Structures are given as C-alpha cells and as structure tokens.
C-alpha cells in the first residue's frame, strides 16, 4: 500500500549527508593530492586550448555550477541571466 500520509518512513533523515558520496569525494581528493606533480606535468605538456579545457573540466568538481537566474524588477521588467557556457 502506498504512503499517502506525507510522512517519510525509513531512509536518511533530511539533511543527513550521503556517506557513500563523501567517501568517494575523500578518495578522489586523496588521488588528486597524491598525483598533483604528475597533473601539473601533464597540463604543462598540453596545448593551450587543451590545457584550458582540462582546467575547466576539473574546476567543475571544485566550483559549483551556476544556474540561470531571473530577476523581476517591476511589473513589466524581467531580466534573465544565463551562466556562461564554454564552447570548443
């Protein structure tokens, strides 16, 4: 029978971090820290365009991605702000 009460039964409580995700992040961080010299060497051997693309791709694991934002200034004035998308 389906739960139609709106109450949550079982599973993590709201706000509890996912243990698996934090373990994977910790392992990934250790991997990066243990290979930082090799990463720097590999980046220095890449062409400028490839190096920038690699840095942007790696940054997505550190810097949160931006979402589009809508600002309502008044009854008839709305501004839509879109994040910058990098194009090859």
N, CA, C and O atoms as CSV, one atom per row, in Angstrom:
chain,resi,resn,atom,element,x,y,z
A,1,UNK,N,N,0.843,-1.172,0.000
A,1,UNK,CA,C,0.000,0.000,0.000
A,1,UNK,C,C,0.896,1.246,0.000
A,1,UNK,O,O,1.892,1.296,0.723
A,2,UNK,N,N,0.553,2.216,-0.785
A,2,UNK,CA,C,1.345,3.439,-0.914
A,2,UNK,C,C,1.179,4.327,0.307
A,2,UNK,O,O,0.125,4.345,0.942
A,3,UNK,N,N,2.233,5.062,0.624
A,3,UNK,CA,C,2.201,6.015,1.734
A,3,UNK,C,C,1.564,7.310,1.246
A,3,UNK,O,O,2.158,8.026,0.440
A,4,UNK,N,N,0.372,7.613,1.723
A,4,UNK,CA,C,-0.321,8.841,1.323
A,4,UNK,C,C,-0.390,9.844,2.460
A,4,UNK,O,O,-1.108,10.839,2.362
A,5,UNK,N,N,0.360,9.595,3.555
A,5,UNK,CA,C,0.307,10.488,4.721
A,5,UNK,C,C,1.196,11.705,4.569
A,5,UNK,O,O,1.015,12.693,5.279
A,6,UNK,N,N,2.163,11.651,3.649
A,6,UNK,CA,C,3.106,12.752,3.504
A,6,UNK,C,C,4.279,12.647,4.456
A,6,UNK,O,O,5.206,13.455,4.395
A,7,UNK,N,N,4.245,11.646,5.345
A,7,UNK,CA,C,5.351,11.436,6.280
A,7,UNK,C,C,6.349,10.482,5.657
A,7,UNK,O,O,5.981,9.576,4.911
A,8,UNK,N,N,7.639,10.701,5.978
A,8,UNK,CA,C,8.698,9.862,5.435
A,8,UNK,C,C,9.000,8.741,6.415
A,8,UNK,O,O,9.146,8.978,7.614
A,9,UNK,N,N,9.095,7.518,5.901
A,9,UNK,CA,C,9.423,6.362,6.718
A,9,UNK,C,C,10.685,5.722,6.167
A,9,UNK,O,O,10.761,5.416,4.977
A,10,UNK,N,N,11.671,5.519,7.024
A,10,UNK,CA,C,12.909,4.853,6.611
A,10,UNK,C,C,13.841,5.777,5.859
A,10,UNK,O,O,13.491,6.920,5.567
A,11,UNK,N,N,15.011,5.291,5.549
A,11,UNK,CA,C,15.992,6.069,4.803
A,11,UNK,C,C,16.665,7.123,5.668
A,11,UNK,O,O,16.451,7.186,6.879
A,12,UNK,N,N,17.486,7.955,5.021
A,12,UNK,CA,C,18.174,9.030,5.748
A,12,UNK,C,C,17.195,10.119,6.132
A,12,UNK,O,O,16.211,10.367,5.435
A,13,UNK,N,N,17.479,10.764,7.253
A,13,UNK,CA,C,16.675,11.920,7.634
A,13,UNK,C,C,17.107,13.108,6.793
A,13,UNK,O,O,18.226,13.133,6.279
A,14,UNK,N,N,16.238,14.082,6.651
A,14,UNK,CA,C,16.526,15.262,5.866
A,14,UNK,C,C,17.777,15.952,6.399
A,14,UNK,O,O,17.909,16.182,7.602
A,15,UNK,N,N,18.697,16.280,5.484
A,15,UNK,CA,C,19.920,16.975,5.865
A,15,UNK,C,C,21.082,16.068,6.208
A,15,UNK,O,O,22.202,16.549,6.374
A,16,UNK,N,N,20.851,14.773,6.318
A,16,UNK,CA,C,21.928,13.833,6.620
A,16,UNK,C,C,22.743,13.594,5.359
A,16,UNK,O,O,22.185,13.213,4.330
A,17,UNK,N,N,24.065,13.812,5.419
A,17,UNK,CA,C,24.868,13.620,4.207
A,17,UNK,C,C,24.928,12.154,3.784
A,17,UNK,O,O,24.834,11.248,4.612
A,18,UNK,N,N,25.086,11.944,2.485
A,18,UNK,CA,C,25.200,10.613,1.926
A,18,UNK,C,C,26.617,10.101,2.188
A,18,UNK,O,O,27.582,10.670,1.676
A,19,UNK,N,N,26.751,9.044,2.972
A,19,UNK,CA,C,28.057,8.513,3.367
A,19,UNK,C,C,28.869,8.041,2.165
A,19,UNK,O,O,30.077,8.271,2.108
A,20,UNK,N,N,28.220,7.386,1.208
A,20,UNK,CA,C,28.927,6.884,0.025
A,20,UNK,C,C,29.549,8.023,-0.770
A,20,UNK,O,O,30.694,7.928,-1.211
A,21,UNK,N,N,28.790,9.101,-0.950
A,21,UNK,CA,C,29.282,10.235,-1.730
A,21,UNK,C,C,30.478,10.873,-1.037
A,21,UNK,O,O,31.466,11.199,-1.695
A,22,UNK,N,N,30.410,11.055,0.271
A,22,UNK,CA,C,31.527,11.685,0.970
A,22,UNK,C,C,32.764,10.778,0.950
A,22,UNK,O,O,33.885,11.281,0.891
A,23,UNK,N,N,32.585,9.466,0.998
A,23,UNK,CA,C,33.720,8.544,0.896
A,23,UNK,C,C,34.372,8.632,-0.481
A,23,UNK,O,O,35.597,8.616,-0.595
A,24,UNK,N,N,33.557,8.724,-1.517
A,24,UNK,CA,C,34.088,8.835,-2.878
A,24,UNK,C,C,34.826,10.156,-3.046
A,24,UNK,O,O,35.895,10.195,-3.655
A,25,UNK,N,N,34.267,11.234,-2.513
A,25,UNK,CA,C,34.933,12.538,-2.597
A,25,UNK,C,C,36.272,12.519,-1.876
A,25,UNK,O,O,37.260,13.049,-2.384
A,26,UNK,N,N,36.309,11.915,-0.705
A,26,UNK,CA,C,37.565,11.825,0.043
A,26,UNK,C,C,38.610,11.026,-0.730
A,26,UNK,O,O,39.776,11.415,-0.794
A,27,UNK,N,N,38.187,9.908,-1.314
A,27,UNK,CA,C,39.113,9.074,-2.086
A,27,UNK,C,C,39.616,9.832,-3.314
A,27,UNK,O,O,40.797,9.753,-3.653
A,28,UNK,N,N,38.721,10.567,-3.982
A,28,UNK,CA,C,39.110,11.339,-5.161
A,28,UNK,C,C,40.089,12.452,-4.775
A,28,UNK,O,O,41.058,12.713,-5.487
A,29,UNK,N,N,39.825,13.098,-3.645
A,29,UNK,CA,C,40.722,14.154,-3.181
A,29,UNK,C,C,42.113,13.598,-2.884
A,29,UNK,O,O,43.114,14.221,-3.237
A,30,UNK,N,N,42.186,12.435,-2.242
A,30,UNK,CA,C,43.477,11.801,-1.963
A,30,UNK,C,C,44.200,11.430,-3.256
A,30,UNK,O,O,45.418,11.575,-3.355
A,31,UNK,N,N,43.440,10.947,-4.254
A,31,UNK,CA,C,44.015,10.603,-5.550
A,31,UNK,C,C,44.637,11.834,-6.207
A,31,UNK,O,O,45.755,11.774,-6.718
A,32,UNK,N,N,43.914,12.939,-6.191
A,32,UNK,CA,C,44.414,14.180,-6.796
A,32,UNK,C,C,45.636,14.684,-6.032
A,32,UNK,O,O,46.647,15.041,-6.635
A,33,UNK,N,N,45.537,14.710,-4.693
A,33,UNK,CA,C,46.657,15.204,-3.886
A,33,UNK,C,C,47.911,14.356,-4.083
A,33,UNK,O,O,49.022,14.885,-4.087
A,34,UNK,N,N,47.743,13.061,-4.243
A,34,UNK,CA,C,48.884,12.163,-4.434
A,34,UNK,C,C,49.500,12.248,-5.821
A,34,UNK,O,O,50.607,11.756,-6.037
A,35,UNK,N,N,48.799,12.864,-6.762
A,35,UNK,CA,C,49.283,12.937,-8.140
A,35,UNK,C,C,49.380,14.365,-8.655
A,35,UNK,O,O,49.392,14.584,-9.866
A,36,UNK,N,N,49.450,15.339,-7.752
A,36,UNK,CA,C,49.442,16.739,-8.173
A,36,UNK,C,C,50.635,17.064,-9.056
A,36,UNK,O,O,50.491,17.807,-10.027
A,37,UNK,N,N,51.820,16.524,-8.743
A,37,UNK,CA,C,53.003,16.793,-9.571
A,37,UNK,C,C,52.812,16.253,-10.991
A,37,UNK,O,O,53.161,16.918,-11.966
A,38,UNK,N,N,52.263,15.059,-11.097
A,38,UNK,CA,C,52.019,14.466,-12.419
A,38,UNK,C,C,50.968,15.268,-13.181
A,38,UNK,O,O,51.107,15.481,-14.386
A,39,UNK,N,N,49.911,15.716,-12.484
A,39,UNK,CA,C,48.884,16.525,-13.141
A,39,UNK,C,C,49.476,17.817,-13.682
A,39,UNK,O,O,49.181,18.210,-14.811
A,40,UNK,N,N,50.309,18.482,-12.888
A,40,UNK,CA,C,50.937,19.723,-13.336
A,40,UNK,C,C,51.834,19.460,-14.550
A,40,UNK,O,O,51.856,20.254,-15.490
A,41,UNK,N,N,52.566,18.354,-14.526
A,41,UNK,CA,C,53.426,17.998,-15.655
A,41,UNK,C,C,52.585,17.745,-16.904
A,41,UNK,O,O,52.898,18.242,-17.986
A,42,UNK,N,N,51.517,16.969,-16.742
A,42,UNK,CA,C,50.646,16.663,-17.878
A,42,UNK,C,C,50.012,17.935,-18.441
A,42,UNK,O,O,49.928,18.101,-19.658
A,43,UNK,N,N,49.568,18.829,-17.563
A,43,UNK,CA,C,48.964,20.081,-18.018
A,43,UNK,C,C,49.972,20.935,-18.778
A,43,UNK,O,O,49.631,21.551,-19.787
A,44,UNK,N,N,51.214,20.972,-18.296
A,44,UNK,CA,C,52.223,21.807,-18.960
A,44,UNK,C,C,52.583,21.272,-20.342
A,44,UNK,O,O,53.050,22.029,-21.192
A,45,UNK,N,N,52.371,19.976,-20.579
A,45,UNK,CA,C,52.680,19.374,-21.874
A,45,UNK,C,C,51.543,19.532,-22.888
A,45,UNK,O,O,51.731,19.256,-24.073
A,46,UNK,N,N,50.372,19.970,-22.433
A,46,UNK,CA,C,49.226,20.136,-23.332
A,46,UNK,C,C,49.311,21.452,-24.091
A,46,UNK,O,O,50.000,22.385,-23.681
A,47,UNK,N,N,48.585,21.503,-25.219
A,47,UNK,CA,C,48.468,22.770,-25.941
A,47,UNK,C,C,47.599,23.715,-25.105
A,47,UNK,O,O,46.883,23.273,-24.206
A,48,UNK,N,N,47.664,24.993,-25.399
A,48,UNK,CA,C,46.922,25.985,-24.624
A,48,UNK,C,C,45.432,25.696,-24.547
A,48,UNK,O,O,44.838,25.761,-23.471
A,49,UNK,N,N,44.821,25.375,-25.696
A,49,UNK,CA,C,43.382,25.102,-25.752
A,49,UNK,C,C,43.031,23.870,-24.913
A,49,UNK,O,O,42.068,23.892,-24.146
A,50,UNK,N,N,43.810,22.801,-25.062
A,50,UNK,CA,C,43.551,21.575,-24.301
A,50,UNK,C,C,43.756,21.795,-22.805
A,50,UNK,O,O,43.013,21.260,-21.983
A,51,UNK,N,N,44.775,22.589,-22.460
A,51,UNK,CA,C,45.054,22.869,-21.049
A,51,UNK,C,C,43.884,23.625,-20.408
A,51,UNK,O,O,43.452,23.288,-19.306
A,52,UNK,N,N,43.372,24.652,-21.107
A,52,UNK,CA,C,42.233,25.419,-20.583
A,52,UNK,C,C,41.010,24.524,-20.430
A,52,UNK,O,O,40.320,24.599,-19.414
A,53,UNK,N,N,40.727,23.677,-21.421
A,53,UNK,CA,C,39.577,22.765,-21.335
A,53,UNK,C,C,39.722,21.793,-20.169
A,53,UNK,O,O,38.749,21.508,-19.472
A,54,UNK,N,N,40.937,21.282,-19.957
A,54,UNK,CA,C,41.163,20.354,-18.840
A,54,UNK,C,C,40.944,21.062,-17.507
A,54,UNK,O,O,40.326,20.503,-16.601
A,55,UNK,N,N,41.445,22.287,-17.384
A,55,UNK,CA,C,41.271,23.044,-16.135
A,55,UNK,C,C,39.799,23.341,-15.891
A,55,UNK,O,O,39.322,23.224,-14.763
A,56,UNK,N,N,39.075,23.724,-16.938
A,56,UNK,CA,C,37.631,23.996,-16.793
A,56,UNK,C,C,36.896,22.730,-16.371
A,56,UNK,O,O,36.032,22.777,-15.496
A,57,UNK,N,N,37.230,21.606,-16.984
A,57,UNK,CA,C,36.575,20.344,-16.621
A,57,UNK,C,C,36.882,19.953,-15.178
A,57,UNK,O,O,35.991,19.493,-14.464
A,58,UNK,N,N,38.126,20.130,-14.740
A,58,UNK,CA,C,38.489,19.819,-13.361
A,58,UNK,C,C,37.823,20.784,-12.380
A,58,UNK,O,O,37.464,20.395,-11.269
A,59,UNK,N,N,37.660,22.035,-12.790
A,59,UNK,CA,C,37.044,23.039,-11.912
A,59,UNK,C,C,35.605,22.680,-11.564
A,59,UNK,O,O,35.110,23.063,-10.504
A,60,UNK,N,N,34.932,21.950,-12.442
A,60,UNK,CA,C,33.536,21.594,-12.168
A,60,UNK,C,C,33.402,20.689,-10.940
A,60,UNK,O,O,32.309,20.545,-10.392
A,61,UNK,N,N,34.512,20.079,-10.507
A,61,UNK,CA,C,34.482,19.251,-9.308
A,61,UNK,C,C,34.743,20.069,-8.044
A,61,UNK,O,O,34.561,19.571,-6.933
A,62,UNK,N,N,35.165,21.312,-8.211
A,62,UNK,CA,C,35.515,22.152,-7.074
A,62,UNK,C,C,34.561,23.332,-6.933
A,62,UNK,O,O,34.140,23.672,-5.827
A,63,UNK,N,N,34.225,23.951,-8.053
A,63,UNK,CA,C,33.378,25.136,-8.056
A,63,UNK,C,C,31.973,24.722,-8.470
A,63,UNK,O,O,31.806,24.066,-9.499
A,64,UNK,N,N,30.953,25.094,-7.687
A,64,UNK,CA,C,29.586,24.716,-8.065
A,64,UNK,C,C,29.160,25.382,-9.369
A,64,UNK,O,O,29.545,26.516,-9.655
A,65,UNK,N,N,28.369,24.670,-10.147
A,65,UNK,CA,C,27.883,25.212,-11.409
A,65,UNK,C,C,26.758,26.207,-11.123
A,65,UNK,O,O,25.961,26.017,-10.205
A,66,UNK,N,N,26.710,27.264,-11.922
A,66,UNK,CA,C,25.694,28.297,-11.751
A,66,UNK,C,C,24.434,27.933,-12.516
A,66,UNK,O,O,24.491,27.330,-13.588
A,67,UNK,N,N,23.306,28.306,-11.954
A,67,UNK,CA,C,22.026,28.111,-12.617
A,67,UNK,C,C,21.557,29.444,-13.177
A,67,UNK,O,O,22.006,30.503,-12.739
A,68,UNK,N,N,20.660,29.386,-14.140
A,68,UNK,CA,C,20.072,30.600,-14.681
A,68,UNK,C,C,19.272,31.282,-13.576
A,68,UNK,O,O,18.643,30.619,-12.751
A,69,UNK,N,N,19.301,32.604,-13.570
A,69,UNK,CA,C,18.613,33.379,-12.550
A,69,UNK,C,C,17.667,34.357,-13.220
A,69,UNK,O,O,17.991,34.934,-14.258
A,70,UNK,N,N,16.506,34.541,-12.631
A,70,UNK,CA,C,15.547,35.506,-13.149
A,70,UNK,C,C,15.338,36.586,-12.105
A,70,UNK,O,O,15.053,36.294,-10.944
A,71,UNK,N,N,15.483,37.842,-12.526
A,71,UNK,CA,C,15.302,38.969,-11.626
A,71,UNK,C,C,14.078,39.748,-12.095
A,71,UNK,O,O,14.013,40.168,-13.250
A,72,UNK,N,N,13.119,39.941,-11.210
A,72,UNK,CA,C,11.922,40.695,-11.541
A,72,UNK,C,C,12.082,42.085,-10.934
A,72,UNK,O,O,12.144,42.237,-9.714
A,73,UNK,N,N,12.148,43.100,-11.803
A,73,UNK,CA,C,12.372,44.469,-11.358
A,73,UNK,C,C,11.072,45.229,-11.130
A,73,UNK,O,O,11.052,46.186,-10.357
A,74,UNK,N,N,10.057,44.850,-11.743
A,74,UNK,CA,C,8.766,45.515,-11.616
A,74,UNK,C,C,7.726,44.708,-12.363
A,74,UNK,O,O,7.956,43.558,-12.735
A,75,UNK,N,N,6.591,45.323,-12.573
A,75,UNK,CA,C,5.506,44.601,-13.234
A,75,UNK,C,C,5.846,44.178,-14.661
A,75,UNK,O,O,5.437,43.106,-15.107
A,76,UNK,N,N,6.591,45.016,-15.375
A,76,UNK,CA,C,6.832,44.712,-16.787
A,76,UNK,C,C,8.305,44.503,-17.120
A,76,UNK,O,O,8.642,44.317,-18.289
A,77,UNK,N,N,9.194,44.526,-16.125
A,77,UNK,CA,C,10.625,44.399,-16.403
A,77,UNK,C,C,11.183,43.151,-15.744
A,77,UNK,O,O,11.225,43.050,-14.518
A,78,UNK,N,N,11.609,42.209,-16.558
A,78,UNK,CA,C,12.218,40.978,-16.079
A,78,UNK,C,C,13.544,40.778,-16.805
A,78,UNK,O,O,13.624,40.953,-18.021
A,79,UNK,N,N,14.579,40.413,-16.060
A,79,UNK,CA,C,15.891,40.151,-16.640
A,79,UNK,C,C,16.225,38.684,-16.421
A,79,UNK,O,O,16.165,38.195,-15.292
A,80,UNK,N,N,16.572,37.985,-17.480
A,80,UNK,CA,C,17.024,36.589,-17.374
A,80,UNK,C,C,18.530,36.569,-17.497
A,80,UNK,O,O,19.082,37.064,-18.479
A,81,UNK,N,N,19.197,36.004,-16.513
A,81,UNK,CA,C,20.648,35.903,-16.504
A,81,UNK,C,C,21.025,34.450,-16.693
A,81,UNK,O,O,20.629,33.593,-15.903
A,82,UNK,N,N,21.790,34.167,-17.735
A,82,UNK,CA,C,22.219,32.817,-18.035
A,82,UNK,C,C,23.699,32.667,-17.711
A,82,UNK,O,O,24.472,33.589,-17.968
A,83,UNK,N,N,24.116,31.533,-17.152
A,83,UNK,CA,C,25.543,31.321,-16.919
A,83,UNK,C,C,26.280,31.197,-18.252
A,83,UNK,O,O,25.693,30.829,-19.269
A,84,UNK,N,N,27.556,31.505,-18.227
A,84,UNK,CA,C,28.381,31.403,-19.436
A,84,UNK,C,C,28.620,29.939,-19.761
A,84,UNK,O,O,28.964,29.152,-18.878
A,85,UNK,N,N,28.444,29.576,-21.000
A,85,UNK,CA,C,28.740,28.222,-21.451
A,85,UNK,C,C,29.971,28.279,-22.332
A,85,UNK,O,O,30.031,29.080,-23.265
A,86,UNK,N,N,30.950,27.439,-22.048
A,86,UNK,CA,C,32.175,27.394,-22.845
A,86,UNK,C,C,31.952,26.543,-24.061
A,86,UNK,O,O,31.400,25.446,-23.973
A,87,UNK,N,N,32.376,27.043,-25.188
A,87,UNK,CA,C,32.206,26.332,-26.450
A,87,UNK,C,C,33.580,26.045,-27.028
A,87,UNK,O,O,34.452,26.913,-27.043
A,88,UNK,N,N,33.767,24.828,-27.500
A,88,UNK,CA,C,35.054,24.466,-28.121
A,88,UNK,C,C,35.191,25.122,-29.472
A,88,UNK,O,O,36.204,24.939,-30.147
